[in-house]
């Protein structure tokens, strides 16, 4: 078999097939460029998510006030006000 035998003459390929192939090539190129754009967007979103994760981890390391500590502080304020009321009553009466 000679290499010239694999070549199809232009007259044997219908025009509609050539146009269809061109349209498919254009559609594939368009989708390829859209996929590249989506990959860049996803990479940007992953980088932003990584930054947010780091910020959340830093915030979670900060000690928070527990409900038990809040209750103890509230009782301490009530106790202090209760102790000051008789003293202030004697001072201002």
C-alpha positions in Angstrom: 0.0 0.0 0.0 1.4 3.3 -1.0 1.0 6.6 1.0 -0.8 8.1 -1.9 -3.6 5.6 -1.6 -4.6 7.0 1.9 -5.2 10.4 0.5 -8.8 11.1 -0.3 -9.4 13.4 -3.2 -11.4 16.5 -2.4 -14.2 15.6 -4.7 -15.1 12.5 -2.7 -15.7 14.3 0.5 -19.2 16.0 0.6 -19.3 19.6 1.4 -21.7 19.1 4.3 -19.2 16.7 5.9 -16.5 19.3 5.7 -18.7 22.0 7.1 -19.8 19.6 9.9 -16.2 18.9 10.8 -15.4 22.6 10.9 -18.4 23.3 13.2 -17.3 20.4 15.5 -13.7 21.8 15.5 -15.0 25.3 16.4 -17.3 23.9 19.2 -14.5 21.8 20.6 -12.1 24.7 20.6 -14.7 26.9 22.3 -15.4 24.3 25.0 -11.7 23.8 25.5 -11.2 27.5 26.2 -14.2 27.5 28.5 -12.8 24.6 30.4 -9.5 26.5 30.8 -11.4 29.5 32.1 -13.3 27.3 34.6 -10.1 25.6 35.8 -8.6 29.1 36.5 -11.8 30.1 38.4 -11.7 26.9 40.4 -8.0 27.4 41.2 -8.9 31.0 42.4 -11.8 29.7 44.5 -9.6 27.0 46.1 -6.9 29.6 47.0 -9.6 31.8 48.5 -11.0 28.8 50.5 -7.5 28.1 51.7 -7.2 31.7 53.0 -10.6 31.4 54.7 -9.6 28.2 56.3 -6.4 29.8 57.7 -8.4 32.7 59.1 -11.0 30.4 60.7 -8.2 28.3 62.3 -6.7 31.5 63.7 -10.0 32.6 65.1 -10.7 29.2 66.6 -7.4 29.3 68.5 -8.5 32.5 70.3 -9.9 31.5 73.6 -13.7 32.1 73.9 -15.8 32.8 76.9 -17.7 29.6 77.9 -21.2 29.7 79.2 -19.9 28.7 82.6 -17.5 31.7 82.7 -20.3 34.0 81.6 -22.6 32.8 84.3 -19.8 33.2 86.9 -19.2 36.8 85.8 -22.9 37.6 85.9 -23.2 36.2 89.4 -20.1 38.1 90.4 -21.7 41.4 89.2 -24.9 40.6 91.0 -23.0 39.8 94.2 -20.9 43.0 93.9 -24.1 45.1 93.4 -25.8 43.3 96.3 -22.8 44.1 98.5 -22.6 47.8 97.5 -26.4 48.6 97.9 -26.3 48.5 101.8 -23.1 50.5 101.8 -24.4 53.1 99.4 -27.6 53.2 101.3 -25.8 54.2 104.5 -23.6 56.7 102.7 -26.4 58.6 101.0 -29.0 58.5 103.8 
